[in-house]
Amino acid sequence: MATIGPSGLHPGERASVCPHEGVPRPSGSLELECLQQFKVTRTQLQQIQASLLCSMEQALKGQDSPAPSVRMLPTYVRSTPHGTEQGDFLVLELGATGASLRVLWVTLTGTKECRVEPRSREFVIPQEVILGAGQQLFDFAARCLSEFLDAYPVENQGLKLGFNFSFPCHQTGLDRSTLISWTKGFRCSGVEGQDVVQLLRDAIQRQGTYRIDVVAMVNDTVGTMMGCELGTRPCEVGLIVDTGTNACYMEEARHVAALDEDRGRTCVSIEWGSFYDEDALGPVLTTFDSALDRESLTPGAQRFEKMIGGLYLGELVRLVLVHLTQHGVLFDGCASPALLSQGCILLDHVAEMEDTATGTARVHTILQDLGLSPRASDAELVQYVCVAVCTRAAQLCAAALAAVLSRLQHSREQQTLQVAVATGGRVFERHPRRILEETLAPFQLTLEQMTVVQAQMREAMIRGLQGEASSLRMLPTYVRATPDGSERGDFLALDLGGTNFRVLLVRVAEGSVQIINQVYSIPECRAQGSGQKLFDHIVDCIVDFQKRQGLSGQSLPLGFTFSFPCKQLGLDQGILLNWTKGFNASGCEGQDVVYLLREAIRRRQAVELNVVAIVNDTVGTMMSCGYDDPRCEMGLIVGTGTNACYMEELRNVASVPGDSGLMCINMEWGAFGDDGSLGTLSTRFDTSVDQASINPGKQRFEKMISGMYLGEIVRHILLHLTNLGVLFRGQKTQCLQARDIFKTKFLSEIESDSLALRQVRAILEDLGLTLTSDDALMVLEVCQAVSRRAAQLCGAGVAAVVEKIRENRGLQELTVSVGVDGTLYKLHPHFSKLVSATVRKLAPQCTVTFLQSEDGSGKGAALVTAVACRLTQMAHV
C-alpha cells in the first residue's frame, strides 16, 4: 500500500533516468543517442497527466467526439470496506494467475485486531478446458469450489461468493457482467457476449453439492483496492502493474453519465492501458516502442500498456540490446540466436539485471544463458539499459496516477487530498518478493542436498569409529544394552548440569517407573571454589535426601548425569575436559569426576553409595524411552544444543576390545561439519552467527539446528532484509541490532497454526518492531525457512544413523524407535513432523518411531544403572 499526498506534476528540469548510484553512464555517442530516447522531461509527464485526465472526463460524460482513449467502466462497487464487515465468504479467482484458478475462504471478524488469514487452494486448469467449450470451463470451476469446500467443515447454507474475473467485461450491475473478449490464452467457445456470472451460477446449480450465491463480480484492479489494509487514510484507488496495467478509483456517482444517479460513489475501472494521445505520448515514444508495437498481436492498441506493462519491458530491453549489438557496441557485434528471438528476455530477467545492489554478476549469468559472451563493460551497459527502460515505465505510471489523484481532488473539491493507493502486480512486487526469495533460497534444501548430508555423516561416523580423523568423535559410553523391561529395584540418580542440581529416587517396578526428586542449589562459592568442597556439598545433599526418604544406611546403585564435557573411559569413569555454565571449581579439570565423588563419599565415612555409571543426557534420553519400548536404540537431543547416540556393533568400535555385543556411541554430532563438509550449505547468515559465537569454526552442525542459534540466524536475515528496504520500510531499529534479542521460542510462537496474524504482529511489536501485515508475513516466511532447514538437517542425520543400524545387521527392513528430548523438538509446532518426514524420504527401508522422553537426565541415569546391575548379575550367574 502506498500513501499519496497532494497530487500533480510540475514543469521543470528533465527527469533523471538513472536514480541508482554506482551505475556508470554510457559515454559512447551511439548508446547515448539510443538511451536518450527513454528520457522524459517533467513537462512531458505533465502533458501526459493532463491528456489522460481530459480523456477520463470525456469518458465519464459519455462524449463520443472526440473519442476518449480510456473507457471509465462503472463496476457497481459503491463503497470501500470500513473495517466492521463480518462473516465468512468464498472467493473464486479466474484469470488473475494465468492457466489456473484459485478458491479462497475469507473470514472477516469486524475488528482490525482480530484478523484471520484466508485459506486458499490453487487448481491448474487443463489445456483442453482452456481451449474447449465454455460450459466445460465453468463446470470445472464449480467442481473446484466443491472440492475446496469438502476439505473444510462448513454449513451448506447460502454461502456468499465473490467472483474475480480478470478479463475485459462490460458490467451492467454488481452481479451482471458480459465478457467482451478472451485474453491470456483462453479461447473457450460460447462465452463471449454472455453474462459470466450467470454461466457460473448455472454450473454451480448443475454441480448441486453446495448452495452458493454469487453476490459480486470484480476485476483484479478493483479487488486490489478492496483488499487494501485499513489505515489512517481511506484506500480509494487501486493500481495494477503486472503483465498489463490498469487502475480504478472511487468516483462521485453524479459524474458517471452511464449510471444516471446523483448520490453516493461508485468504483470506476479506467482501463488506462488503451490510453493514447499523439500530442502527449507521441514525443516520448521511441523507435523501440514502435518496433515492439508492430511485432505485437495487437498493433496500434494498448500503446500506454506497452510502455509500462511487465509483458513488454523485457522485449523493449531486448530490442535495445539487439540494436546496440548490430552496431558493434555490445558483445563485439555478435548477437546470439536467442537474443534475436522475441520474448527471450522476461520481466524477471530485467528486474534481476536492474538490481545494482548485487553488482553485474547476475547480468553476466543471464546474458551467458542467452548464448552471449559479455565483457565487464557489456554487463554495465546492459544494466543501464534496464534501468532506463524501467525508470521511464515508472515515470509514465506516476503521471497516470497523478491524473487519477487530480480527478479525485477535483471531484471532492478538496484543497489537499489525503488518500491511500493499493498496489498490486509483479512489477510492483518483484523487488521485495524476489529479494526475499533469493535470500531464503539457500535454506530450501533439495532431496539431493539432504542425501549428500546423510552420506557425509555416514562417512564421518565410520571414520570416527575407526579412530581416523573425523568431525564426529564417536565416543564409547560403555552402555552395552538398552532396557528389556525386566529391570527392577530402587536406584539413586544425580543430575548435575547447572547452578541447581537434583537428587532422585527412581523405583523401577513391573510396568512402571516412579520418581521422587529434590532440587538443591549450589552456591557460587561452591561452584567457583575448590573441587573438594563442591563434591562434599553434593554428598551432603545426597545424605539429606536419604534422610528425607528414609534411606539412611542403604547402599543403592547410583547413576550420575554429569552435563559437562567429558572423555569417558568406562561406564563409571569420566574425565572432565573443562568446566562450563559458570562453574570453575579448582582441581577438577583433567580428573575423573566419579573418583572425585567417591572420595567425597569416603570422607563422609558413615555413608555408603555405589556409583555405577556416569551418563550424558542423550544416552539418558535413549534409555528412558527404551524402558517403554525395547526397540529404542537411538537417542536425540534438539534443544539449546543438539546431540545423538545409538547402539553400535562392538566389532565396529576400534577403541574398545571385543567382537560381539553392542556399545552405545555418543556421536557428539554437533561438531559434524567442522571439517568444512557443510560448507556448501552454509549461508552468509550462518557465517555471521558462527563468527560472533564463543567458539568460531566449532559445532557447525549444531549452529544450523539447535535452539541456541536459530533465533540469531533469523535476526541476521531480518537485518539484511531491512537494510535492503524489504522489511520495516527500511528503518533500522535498535532492537534488531542487539544480539540474542530474537529468541528461538519466538519461532515456535510465530509459526504456530493457532495464531492469527495480529498475534504474530503482537510478538514482533513487543520486540519494539514497527511493522505492517506484509512485514509479519515475511518474518513468518523467514522463520519457516530457518526452522525447516534445521529439521531437515536433523532428519538427514537420523536417517544416516538408522540406515547404519540396518546395514550393520544385514536387514532388508528395520523397525526402530528414537527417544527424543529438547525444547525445540517438543515445543516447535512443525519441527518433529519435518524431521519424521525427512527420515521417511531418506531411509525408506526403515520404519522409525519417535518417542518423546520424560526426564531423560534423571530416569535415564537410573535406567543405565539398572541395566548395568542386570548385566552384572547375569555375568555372575
N, C-alpha and C positions, 0 to 999 in steps of 0.2 A: 504494500500500500504506500503510495506517495502522497505527501501533503503539498498542496499548491497554494501559494499566496496570491497576491494581485497579479492578474494576467496581463499579457500584452508584450509585443516585441517593439523595440525602438530602433530607429535608424542609427547608424554609426559605423564603427570600424568593421572590417571584414572578420568574419568568424574564423577562429583557429581550426585547422583541420587536424592538428596533431596535439591533443591535450596531454599525451603521455610524455613524461620526461625520459630521456635516455634513448629515444628513437632517433637515429641520425636522419637529418633531412637530405633528400637526394640532391646531388649537386650537378648532375648531367642535364643538358638542355632538353633532351627528349623526355626523360622521366619527369622533369619539372613541368614541361608543357602538358604531358599526359595527366598528371595528378592535379594540375591547376584547374582542370575541368570540374573536379569534385569540390572545389572551394565555393562556399555560398556566403554572400555578404548578408549582414543584418537587414539591409534594405530589401534584398531579395526575399528573405524569410518573412519580413513584414508584408510584402506584396502577396506572398502565398497565403499568409494568415488572412489578409483582407479578402482575397479572392474566394477562399474556402468559406469564409463567413458569409459572403454575399450569396454563394451557391446554396448554403444551408438555409438562408432566409427565403430565397426564392422557392425552394422545395417545400418549406413549411407552409408557405402561402398557396401552394398548388399552382404556381405560374408555369406555363408551358413554353413561354418565349421571353427571353432566350432559355433554352432547355437547361435546367440545372444538371450538374455532373454528379451530384450526390442525391440519394433517394429519400432520406429522412423518413424512415418507415416507423409508424407507431407500433409499439409492442404490446400495448394494453396492460403493461405493468404500471400501476398507478401510485405505488408507494414503495419506498425502500424500508428495510427492516428497522425497527426501533428497539429491538432487544428484549421485548416481552413475549415474543412469539413462543408458543409451546406446542408440543406434540411430536409424534413420530411420522416421518414422511419417506416415501420411496422416491428415488430419482433414477431416471434412465437416460444415459448419455449416449447419443449415436452421432458419429461423425467428428467428435472432438479429438479422438485419438486414432485416426486412420482406420485400418481394417479391423476394428474391434468395437465392442460396446461395453459400457460399464454400468453396473447396478449399485446403488448406494442406499443404505438405511441411515437416515439422518434424524437424530433426536435433538429437539430444541427444548431447553429447560426453562426459558424465560428469564434467566439471570446470567449475567456475564461471568459471575464467579463459579458457576457450575456447568462448565462446558463438557460435552461428551463427544469424543472423537467418532466420526462416522465409520460404519463398517462398509466395506465395498468389495466387489469382485469384478474382475475383467474377463470378458468372454471374446475369444477370437472368432471373427465371422468368416466362415469358409468362403473361398473364392467363388464357388458355384452359387452361393447365396448373394454375394455382392453383384454378380452379373446375371442373376436369374429373375424370376418373377417377383413383383413387389409383395404379393401375399406371402411368399416364402420368407422374405426378409422380416416382415412383421410377425409372422408365426415364430420365427427363430427368436425374436426379441421377447415375445410372450413366454416362450419356454425358458429363456434365461431368467426372466423375472420369477417364474415358478420355482426353478431350481435354486435360485438365491434364497427365496423365502422358505423353502423346505429345510434349509440348514439352520433356521432360527425359529424359536417358539413364538409365533405371532398370532394374534387373534385375527381371524378372517372376517373382519367387519369393516367394509368400506375403506380400504387403505387408500390414502391420498398420494397421487403420483405427479411429479413434475417431469416434463419431457424436454430434455436439452437436445435439440435437433439442429446441428450446425451446418445447414445447407441453405441456399438462398430461398426464401419463402415470402409469400405475400400474406401477412397476418391480418385477419378481419375481426379478431377477438382474442382474449387471453387463451382460449382453448380451441381456436379455429385458425388454421394456417395451411395455405396451399403451396406445395412445392413448385418453385419456378423451374429449376433445373438441377440435375445431379452434378456434383463435382467430386474431387478427391478419389476418382477411380470407381465410384459407384455408378451402375448402369441398370438398376432394377426397373423392369418394364411395368407399365400400368400405374406409375406413382406420380409422375409429373402432371401438374394440373389438378391433383387430388388433395383433399384435406388429410394431412398425415396424422393428425390427432385422431380422426375417425378411423383411419386404417389401423392404428394401434388399438383403439377400443374394440374394433371388430375382432382382432387377433386375440386379445385378452379374453373376449367372450367365447371364442372358439376353443381356447385352452380350457376354460371353465374351472380352473383349480382355485383361484382366489378372486375375491370381489375387489377390484381395483378401479378407482375413479381417477381418470386423467384430468387434473384440475387446470394445469397451465402448460404452455409450451414456450420455451425461450431459446435464444441462441447463446453461444458461449460468451459473447461480449456482455450481454445482459446478466448471464449467470455469474460472471466475474464481478460485476458491480454489486449484485445482490449478496454475494458471498463474502464481501469485504468485511473484515473485522471491525466492529463498532469502536470508534474512538471519540475524541473530544469534538471532532468536526464531522458533519454528515458526509457520507460517501454517496455522491450523486453522479459520478462519471465512471464509466468502465472503458478500459483501453486494452486491446489485444494486439500484440505484435508477435505472430507466430509464423507459420508458412505464409499466411496472408496477414492483413491488418484491418482493424475496424475499431469504432468507438461508439458509445452510446451515452446518453445523459438524460436527466430528468428535466423535461420541458414543461412550461405552463401550457395546460391543455387548450386555453383560448387562442394560442398561437398556432395550433396544428389544424389547418383547414380541413384535413381529411376526417377529423373527429366531430366537428360541429358541436363542440362543448365549450362552456365558458367558465368552468370551475375546476379546481384541482390541477394535478400534474399527471404527466404520462411519460414513460421512458421511450425515447426515440432512438432507433438504430440508424446511425448516419450513413453507413455503407460507404465510407470515405475512400476505400481502395480504388473506386472508379473516378475519383476526382481528377479533372484535367482542365487546365486553362492555359491556352497558348501564351498569353501575355505573362502569366505568373510562373508557370512551370517550364515553359519553353527555354528561357535563359539558363536554367540550371540543368537541363538535360544534356548528357554527354553523348559522344559518339558511341560509347559502350552501351548506354541505355537504349539508344536506337537499335543497335545490333541485337541486343537481348530481346527487345520487343518484336523485331522481325522474326526471330527464331522461335518465339513462344507459340503456344497453342492458341492464344487469343490476341493476335496482333491488333494494336490500336486500342485495346481495352485494358482496364485496371492499371493505367500508367503510373498513378501515385503508388499503388501497392508494389509495383515492380521496382520502385526505388527504395522501398522500406522493408518489405516482407522477407522473412527468412528463406523462403523458397528461391529468392532471386539474388541475395547478397553474394553467395558463393559463385554464382555464374558471372556476376559483374566482376568479381576479383579474377576469375579465370580469363575473361575477355581482355582485361588489362594486362595480365601476365603473358598471354599469347601475343598481344601487340608488342610488348617490350622485348619479348624473345625474338620475334620475327625481325625486329630492328637491331638485333645483336646486343641489346642492353643487358639481358638476363641469360643465364645458362649457356654463355658463349654462342648464343644464337641457335641452340639445338633444342627444339621442342619435342617432347615425347608424344607417342600416340595417345597416351592417357590425357595429357594436358590439352590435346586438340579435341577431346571427346566432351560433348555437352554434359553438364551435370556431374563432372568428376570431383569438383570442389563443393563441399556441403557447408551448411551453416556452422556445424560443429568444428569443421576444419578452420573456418575463418575466425571463430571465437578463440580457438587454441593458438592460432598464429598471431592474433592481435594482442595476446596477453604478453606484455613486456616484462611482467614480473618473473617469468620463467626463462627470459633470455630468448635465444634463437634456436635452442636445441630441438624444441618441438617442431619448429618451422622446418628444420633440416629433415627430420623424420618424415613429415607429411610430404614434402617435396620428393624425397627419395622413394616413397611409396608410389609416387606418380611416375617413377622411372626417370627422374631428373637428377642431375649431379650439381647441386648448388654449391657455390663458393660462399664464404662468410658474407661478402658484400651482397650476394644474391639474396640470402636469407634476410638481411637487414632491409633491403628494398621491398621484398615481398611483405614483410611485417608492416612496413609503412603503407603499402597499398591497402592492406586490410584495415588499418587504422583510418585511412582516408575514406574508404567506402562506408565503413560503419559509422564514422562521425557524421558524414552527410546524412545518412539514414536517420540518425538520432536527431539531427537539427531539423529535418523536414517533419519528423514526427512531433517534435516540440512545437513547431509552427502550427501544425494542425490542431494540437491540443490547446494551444493558445487561442485559436479561433473558437473552439468549443467553450473555453472558460470565458472568453469575451461575450459569447452569446448568453451564457448563464448570468454573467454580471449585468448585462443589459436587460434581460428579461426579468430579473429580480429587482432591478432598479436599485442596486447596491453600490455604494461608493467603493467598498473593498470587499472582495469575495474571499471567503474562507471555506474551502471545500476539500474533501479527500478524493483522490483518484485511485480506483482499484486497477491494478495492472496484472496482466497475465500473458502467457505465451513464452515460447522458448527463447526468443530474442531477449526478453527481459530477464528470464530466469537462468539463462545459460551460464552466466559467470558464477553466481553463488552456488548453484547446484553442481556445476562442473567442478569447481574448486573443492567442494565438499566430497564429491565422488572420487576425485583424484587423490584427495588427502586420505580417504578411508580405503582406497583400492588395495594398498599393501596388506590391510588387515583381512581381506577377503581371501581366505585360503582355499585353493583348489584341492580336489581329491588327490591329484598328483603331488602337490606340495606336502599334504598330510602323509601320503605314502612314503615320501622321502624322509620325513621326520621319523616315522616309525622304523624305517630301515636303518637310519643313522643311530637311533637309540639302541636297536638290536645289536649293531656292531660294537657300540660303546660298552654295552653290557658284557659281551663276550670278552673283549679286551680287558675290562676291569676284573672279571672273574679269573682270567689267566695271569693277572698280575702285570699286564702290559700297560703302557701309557694310555690313559683314558680319562675323559671328563667325568665318568661315573666311577666312584670309588668301590662300589660293590662290597660293602663291609660285612663279614660274617657276624651274626648276632648270637650264635651258639644256642639259638632256639631251634630245636630239632624236630618238633612236631606241633601240630595245632590241636586244640581240644577235641576229644572224641565223645564227650558227654558223660564219661564215666568218672570225671574228676569230682572229688568230694572233700569236704573239710573246711576248716577255718584258716584264713590267711590274713596277714597284715600287708598293707601296701603303703608306701610313701610316695608322695607326688611333689617333687621339688622343681620349680621352674620359674620362680619369681619371688617377690617380697613376701608373699603368703605361701604356705605350703600345707598340705593335707596329710593327715594320718587316717587310714581307712581300715575297718574290719570287714572283710569280704567272706561271707558264708556261702559256700558252693554246695548246694544240695541237688537232689534229683529234680531236674526240670526248672530250677530257679537259682538265681544269684541275688542274695540280699547284701546291701551295702550300708554300713554305718560309718560316717566320717566326721571329722572335726578339723576345722581350719585354724591354723596357728600363724601368727605373724613372726617375721624375722626382723628384729630391729636393725637399723642401719649400722649400729656399732658392731653387730654380729656379722652382717653381710660384708662389711669392709674391714673387719678386724682380723684376728688370727684364725686360721683354719681350725685349730683345735677348739677354740671357743664356739665357732659356728657348729661344728658337729656335736659338741657337748650340748648345745642348745637344742639341736634336733633330737638327741636321745632323751633329754629332759621332757620334751613334748611327747615322745612316744610313751614314756613312763606315765605321764599324766593321763594320756589316752587309755592306757591299760587299766589304770586305777578306775577311771570313769566307767569302763566297760566290764569291770570285774575280771580282768585278765591277768592280774599281777601274779608273777611266778610262773606263768605259762610261757613256753618257748614255741611260738608259732612261726612257720615259714614266712619270710618277708620278701616281697618284691619291691624294688626301688626304681621308680620312674625319675630319671635324672635328665632334665631337659637342657643340658649344656653340651657343647661339642666334646665328644669323647672318642677315643680309639679303644674298641672293645677287644680284649684278649681272651675272653672266656665268658661263660654265662654270668659269672659273678666277678668279673674283672673289667674295669673301665677306666682308662687313663684320661683325666681331664686335660684337654688341649688348651683351653683358655676360658676364662670367665666372660660372661655377657650379662645383659639385663641389669646392670648396676651393681653386680657382685664383684668383689675384689679381695676376697679373703686370702690372706697370705699362706704360703706353704701348701697349696693345693694343686696348682697347675703342674702337670707332669706326674702327678701322683694318682694311684688307684683309689678312687673315691669309695669303693666298697671297703677297702682296707682302712681308710680313714674313719668310716662309720663303725666298723668292727672295733677299732682301737677306742673309740669313744664309748662303745658299749662295755668294753673291758674295764675302762676307767670307772664306770658307774658300778662295777662289781655285781651287786645283787641282781642285776638284770640279765636275762637270758634271751637273746634274739638270734634267729637263724636266718641270715641274709642269703637267700638262694639265687637271686637274679637281679641284674640291672637292665633296665628296659628303656628304649626311647618311645615316644608317643605313637609313632607309626606302627611299630610292632604291637604295642598295646591295643591299638585300634583293630588290627587284624585278629588278635587273639580274643578280644572282646566279642567280635562278631562271630568268630569261629566256634564259640561255645554254643551259639544258637543254630549255626549252620556249618556242619563239618566240611562242606565244600569250599569254605572261605580260605583261600590260600594267597591272598594279596591284601595289603593294607595301603590306604591312600589318605594323605592329609592335604586338603586345599583350604587353608585359612590365611593367617598372616603370612605364613610361608607355605612351602609345599614339599612333600617327600613321598616316597613309596617303598614298600618292601614286599617280598614274595618268597615262596618256598621253592628253593632251587635244589636240583640233584647234587648231592655232596660230591660226586665224582667230577663235577664241573668246577668245583671251588678249589683252585690251586693252593690257596694259603692254609687249608685245613686238611689234615691227613684223613684218608678213608675213601672208599669207593661205593659204599652203599648207604642208603638213608637220605634224609633231606636236611637242609640247612636254610634257615630264614636269612635272607640277604637284605641288609639296609642299603638301598641304592644311593641315597643322598643325591636324588636326581635333580635337585635344584641347581646343581652345578653343571648339568648337561649343557653342552654348547660353549663352555668356557674355552674350548679349543678352537673356536671360530666356526664350528659346523652349522650354527644357526645364523650365520652372517647374512645369508640371502633373505631371511625372513625378518631381520631386524630393521626397524624403521628409524627415521631421524628422531622420533619421539622416544623410542626405546633407548637410543644412544644418549639423549639428554637426561633421561631418568637414571641411567647407569652411571654417567659421569658425575651426577650430583649425589650419588649414594656414598655410603661409608666404605664400600668395597668395589670400586670401579673394576670392571672386567670379570667380576666373580658372580656366581649364581645367576647366569644369564637366562636360563630356563625359568627359574623362579621369578625373575623380574618381568617375565612376559605372562605369568599365570597367576601369581598369588595376590592376596588382598592387600599386602603392604604397598604394592606398586601400581595396581590398575587405576586407582584414582589419580595418581600422579601422571600416568600416561594420558588419561583423559584431559587433565588440566593443561598439559603441554599442547595437546591438539586444539583445545579451545583458545589458548593464547595465539596459536598460529592462525586460526581462522579469524580471530578478532583483528589481528594485525593486517590481514588481507581485506578487512571490511565486510566479511561474510557474516559474522556474528556481532550482536550487541551494537550494531550501527558503527562498528569500528572503534568504539570508545573503550580504551584500556582502563579496566577497573583495578584498583589496588588489591582487591581480594584475590584476583587470579594470579597476582604476582607472588602470593605467599605460598611457600612450599607446603604440601600436605593439606591444603585447605579443602581440597575436593576428596573427601573420604570415600573409600571403596563402598561403604554402606550406601552412599548416595546412588551408586549404580544399581544396587538391588532395589532401592526405593523407586527410582525413576523408571526402571524397566518393568515395574510391577503392572500386571494386566488390569488390576483393580483400580488403578489411579486414573482419574480424569486429567486432562491436560492442565487444568487450573492447579491441581495438586503438584504436578511436575513443576509448574512455574513457581509455586509457593516454595518448594525446596530450593530452587535456584535463587529466588529473591531473598531467602533467608541468608544466603551467602553474600548478599549485597550486590547481586547482578540485576540490572535493569534490562528486561527482555520482552520481546513480543512472542506471540504464539509460534511464529515461524522459528524464532530462536530456540524455543523449547523443543520443538520437533527435531531441529538439527542436533541439539545436545543429546536428545534421546537416541538419534541415529549413531552419534559418536560412541555413547555408552554401549549400545548394542554391538557395534563393530569390535570394540576392545574386549568385551566380555565373551563374545562369540569366538574370537581368535583364541582367547585363553582356554576356553572349554575344549576347542578342537585340538589344541596342542596337548592338553591334558589327556584327551581321548586317544591321541596318537601314541602317547607314552603307555597308557594302559593296554592298548592293542599290541604294542611290542612285547609287553610282559606276558600277557595271556597266550599269545602265539608261541612264545618261547616255552612256556609250561607245556603247551600242547605238543610241540615238536620234541621236547625232552622225553615225553612219554610215548612217542610214536603213535599218537591217536589221530584218527580221521576227524573226530569231533570232540570238543572239550566242553564240559559244563563246569563252571567255576563261579565263585562269588568273590566280591571285593568289598572289604569293610572300609567305610569312608567316614572321615570326621573333618571338621573345619568349618568355620562360619561362612566362608564364601560358597562352598558347596551346599551347605544346608539352607542358607538364607536367600541366596540369589534365586529369583523366580524361574530362570531358564537354564542355569548352568548345568545342573545334573542331567537334564534331558539332552542337552547338547553333547555332553560327554558320552552318554549312553549311545546316542545316535552315531557319533563318530566311531565308537568301538564296533558297532554293528557293520559299518561300512568297511572298516579296515581289517576286521578279524571275523569274517562271515562264518568261519568254521568253529567259532567259539560262542557258546551261549553264556553270556555274562550277566549276573545279577548283582546289583549294587545294594549294599546293606548299610544303613546309617548307624554308626556306633554311638553307644551311650557310655560315657565315662571310660574312654579307652585308656587314659593315663592311670586311673585307679583300678577299675575292674580288670583291665588288660594286664596290668602288672601282677595282680593276684593270680590271674589265669596262667600267665607264663610260669609263675612259681608252682601252681598246681600241676601243670603238665610236667615240669621238671621233677616234682616229687613222684608223680605217677611213673615216669620213666625210670627213676632211681629204684623204686620198689620192684618194677618189672625186672630190672637188671639183677637185683638181689635174688629174686625168685629163680 
